[in-house]
């Protein structure tokens, strides 16, 4: 035998080099891996076609000046500079922040309170269905209904007059219309998050509550030290869903505060309405480049809020 060993690459029956096999990998594992790629490929193609490609096209469009037809003119960061210098966009950012944070606090405060009250209430399944009912109604219908409720001669003001309030608030006036919208968005979302939190609370073993009862815990202490920690992972996931959904709030604002063929007052615009107004102005030329730049900002905000929410609400895994 020679002192120097010759390395020979293994080949198959046709002389082709064989693929290296990972240690411990069987023929069944290789076949399953190939099948996995085969089944995942159609989903990846659809994902790329409906999400990745449009996103990349929007990012490119944001650096151009384009009216929807004709050639695109590359303008660099001009759309972004103009957008952040526009006071309407700044107020739209602030309104978006109020919806994400302000309405979010209202939604979770009410959802937690209802979870605390309904967790052991008789007939909670029926109550849960009633609470969830507004979610089944399209947002367009809710916004129109909300407008009827809060118009000067609507049900809310009529009820306040029966209580002796001669001059009820002008809910649709410039001072109160945005808080009224925030209230409507909260009412529209509370049912969904309450049902999710109640479903998570129902999965908690009753033994934990029995121990808490033996220790003399009150209802709030049971919620604070048993229910909330054991469903915290779900709360963090719903917080991400809320942030992403709140950023995209559109139809309620548009239909509640505008008339046919017009846009709402700029005082109540959020980022989504601002982007829509750039793409489809009631007068003037469409600015799809500026609208795409606004969309990119929304995408970055959604990513930032998702990372922030996951980090702030991160906790150790609890098995039960």
C-alpha positions in Angstrom: 0.0 0.0 0.0 1.3 3.5 -0.9 1.9 6.0 1.8 -0.4 8.5 0.2 -4.1 7.6 0.1 -6.1 8.5 -3.0 -9.4 10.2 -2.4 -12.1 8.8 -4.7 -15.5 10.6 -5.1 -18.3 8.0 -4.8 -20.4 7.7 -8.0 -23.7 6.1 -8.9 -24.3 3.4 -11.5 -24.0 5.8 -14.4 -20.7 7.3 -13.1 -22.2 10.5 -11.8 -20.9 11.8 -8.5 -23.2 11.1 -5.6 -24.6 13.8 -3.4 -23.0 13.9 0.1 -25.2 12.4 2.7 -25.5 14.1 6.0 -24.6 11.9 9.0 -27.6 10.0 10.2 -29.7 10.8 7.1 -31.5 7.9 5.6 -32.9 7.4 2.1 -36.4 8.1 3.5 -35.2 11.5 4.9 -33.7 12.4 1.5 -37.0 11.5 -0.3 -39.0 13.5 2.3 -36.8 16.5 1.8 -37.2 16.4 -1.9 -41.0 16.0 -1.5 -41.0 18.9 0.9 -39.4 21.2 -1.7 -41.9 20.0 -4.4 -44.9 20.8 -2.2 -43.6 24.1 -1.0 -42.5 25.4 -4.4 -46.1 26.4 -5.6 -46.7 28.3 -2.4 -43.4 30.1 -2.7 -44.2 31.0 -6.3 -47.6 32.4 -5.4 -46.1 34.3 -2.4 -43.4 35.8 -4.6 -46.0 36.7 -7.3 -48.5 38.4 -5.0 -46.3 39.8 -2.3 -42.5 40.0 -3.0 -42.7 41.3 -6.6 -45.4 44.0 -5.9 -43.4 45.1 -2.8 -40.2 45.4 -4.9 -42.1 47.2 -7.6 -43.6 49.6 -5.0 -40.2 50.3 -3.6 -38.9 51.1 -7.1 -41.9 53.3 -7.8 -41.3 55.3 -4.7 -38.2 56.6 -6.2 -40.0 57.8 -9.4 -42.5 60.3 -10.5 -45.3 58.4 -12.2 -49.0 59.2 -13.0 -49.9 55.6 -13.6 -49.4 55.8 -17.3 -46.5 56.8 -19.4 -42.8 56.6 -18.6 -41.4 56.7 -15.1 -39.1 59.5 -14.2 -36.5 58.6 -11.6 -36.3 61.3 -8.9 -34.3 59.6 -6.1 -35.5 60.4 -2.6 -37.5 63.5 -3.7 -40.8 61.8 -2.9 -39.7 61.0 0.6 -38.3 64.5 1.2 -41.5 66.2 0.0 -43.6 63.8 2.1 -41.8 64.5 5.4 -41.9 68.3 4.7 -45.6 68.1 4.2 -47.5 69.1 7.4 -50.5 67.0 6.3 -48.3 63.9 6.3 -47.0 64.8 9.7 -50.5 65.2 11.1 -51.4 61.9 9.3 -48.5 60.2 11.1 -49.8 61.6 14.4 -53.3 60.4 13.8 -52.0 56.9 12.9 -50.0 56.9 16.2 -53.2 57.8 18.0 -55.1 54.9 16.4 -52.3 52.4 17.0 -51.6 53.3 20.6 -54.7 55.2 21.8 -57.3 52.9 20.4 -55.1 49.9 21.1 -55.0 50.8 24.8 -58.8 51.2 24.9 -59.3 47.9 23.0 -57.1 45.9 25.3 -58.3 47.6 28.5 -61.9 46.6 27.6 -60.9 43.2 26.4 -59.0 42.4 29.6 -61.9 43.7 31.7 -64.5 41.6 29.8 -62.2 38.5 30.1 -62.0 39.1 33.8 -65.8 39.4 34.1 -66.8 36.7 31.6 -64.3 34.0 32.4 -66.5 32.3 35.0 -69.8 33.9 34.1 -72.8 31.6 33.3 -73.8 31.8 29.6 -70.4 33.2 28.6 -70.6 31.4 25.2 -73.8 33.3 24.3 -72.3 36.5 25.6 -69.1 35.8 23.6 -71.1 35.4 20.4 -72.9 38.7 21.0 -69.6 40.5 21.6 -68.1 39.0 18.5 -71.1 40.0 16.3 -69.8 43.4 15.3 -66.7 41.7 13.8 -69.0 39.8 11.4 -70.4 43.1 10.0 -68.4 44.7 7.2 -66.6 47.9 8.3 -68.4 49.8 5.6 -71.7 49.1 7.3 -70.4 49.9 10.7 -69.0 53.3 9.6 -72.4 54.2 8.0 -74.2 53.1 11.1 -71.8 55.0 13.3 -72.5 58.1 11.3 -76.3 57.8 11.8 -75.8 57.3 15.6 -73.7 60.4 16.1 -75.2 62.9 13.6 -76.8 65.9 15.3 -80.3 64.3 15.2 -79.0 60.8 15.8 -79.8 58.3 18.5 -76.9 59.4 20.8 -77.9 63.0 20.9 -81.6 62.1 21.3 -80.7 60.0 24.3 -78.6 62.8 25.8 -81.6 65.2 25.4 -83.8 62.8 27.3 -81.3 63.0 30.1 -81.7 66.8 30.2 -78.7 67.8 28.1 -80.2 70.6 26.0 -77.1 71.1 23.8 -75.4 67.7 23.3 -71.9 67.7 21.8 -71.3 68.0 18.1 -69.8 64.6 17.6 -69.2 65.1 13.9 -67.7 68.6 14.4 -64.0 69.3 13.8 -63.2 69.1 17.5 -64.8 65.7 18.2 -64.9 63.8 14.9 -61.6 62.1 15.4 -62.3 60.9 19.0 -65.6 59.7 17.7 -63.8 57.7 15.0 -61.4 56.3 17.6 -64.4 55.2 19.7 -65.9 53.5 16.6 -62.7 51.7 15.8 -62.4 50.5 19.4 -66.0 49.2 19.4 -65.4 47.4 16.1 -62.3 45.6 17.5 -63.1 44.9 21.1 -65.2 41.8 20.3 -62.4 40.1 18.3 -59.8 40.5 21.0 -62.1 39.6 23.8 -63.0 36.3 22.1 -59.3 35.5 21.5 -58.3 36.3 25.1 -61.3 34.3 26.4 -60.3 31.3 24.3 -56.8 31.5 25.7 -58.1 31.8 29.3 -60.3 28.7 28.8 -57.2 26.6 28.1 -55.7 27.3 31.5 -56.1 24.3 33.8 -58.6 24.8 36.6 -56.1 23.5 39.2 -54.2 26.8 39.1 -57.4 28.7 40.0 -58.2 26.2 42.7 -54.8 26.9 44.3 -55.3 30.6 44.0 -58.7 30.3 45.6 -57.2 28.3 48.5 -54.6 31.1 48.9 -57.5 33.6 49.2 -56.8 35.4 45.9 -59.4 37.9 44.7 -60.8 37.8 41.2 -58.3 40.5 40.1 -55.4 38.7 41.7 -56.4 35.5 39.9 -56.3 37.4 36.7 -53.1 39.2 37.5 -51.1 36.2 38.7 -52.7 33.3 36.9 -54.6 34.2 33.8 -52.4 37.0 32.4 -49.0 35.2 32.7 -50.3 32.0 31.2 -51.8 33.7 28.2 -49.0 36.3 27.7 -47.6 34.7 24.6 -51.0 35.0 22.9 -51.3 38.6 24.1 -48.0 39.4 22.4 -49.1 37.9 19.2 -52.4 39.8 19.2 -50.5 43.0 19.9 -48.6 42.5 16.7 -51.8 41.8 14.8 -53.3 44.9 16.2 -50.4 47.1 15.3 -50.3 45.9 11.7 -54.1 46.1 11.3 -54.3 49.6 12.9 -51.7 50.9 10.5 -54.0 49.9 7.6 -57.2 51.5 9.0 -58.8 52.9 5.9 -62.5 52.2 5.0 -63.9 53.4 8.4 -62.1 56.7 8.2 -63.0 57.2 4.5 -66.7 56.4 4.7 -67.4 57.8 8.1 -66.1 61.3 7.4 -66.4 61.9 3.6 -69.2 62.3 1.1 -69.5 60.9 -2.4 -66.5 61.9 -4.6 -64.6 63.7 -1.9 -62.0 62.9 0.7 -62.2 63.5 4.4 -60.9 66.7 6.0 -57.1 66.5 6.2 -57.3 66.9 10.0 -58.4 63.3 10.3 -56.2 61.7 7.7 -54.0 58.8 8.6 -51.2 57.4 6.6 -53.4 55.1 4.6 -55.8 57.9 3.6 -52.8 60.1 2.8 -51.4 57.4 0.4 -54.9 57.0 -1.2 -55.2 60.8 -1.7 -51.8 60.8 -3.5 -52.8 58.0 -5.8 -56.4 59.0 -6.4 -56.7 62.8 -5.9 -60.2 64.3 -6.3 -58.5 66.9 -8.6 -55.1 67.1 -10.1 -52.7 64.4 -11.4 -52.2 61.1 -9.7 -48.9 60.7 -7.9 -48.2 57.0 -7.7 -44.6 57.6 -6.8 -45.6 59.6 -3.7 -48.2 57.0 -2.8 -45.7 54.2 -3.1 -43.3 56.2 -0.9 -46.0 56.4 1.7 -46.6 52.7 1.4 -42.9 52.0 2.0 -43.1 54.1 5.1 -46.1 52.1 6.3 -44.2 48.9 5.6 -41.2 50.1 7.7 -43.5 51.2 10.5 -45.2 47.8 10.5 -41.8 46.0 10.7 -40.6 48.4 13.5 -43.8 48.0 15.5 -43.7 44.2 15.1 -40.1 44.0 16.4 -40.8 46.4 19.2 -43.9 44.6 20.3 -42.2 41.2 20.3 -39.2 42.5 22.2 -41.2 44.5 24.8 -43.7 41.7 25.4 -41.1 38.9 25.3 -41.3 36.4 28.2 -40.0 33.0 29.2 -42.0 30.0 27.9 -44.4 28.6 30.4 -45.6 25.0 30.0 -48.8 23.8 31.6 
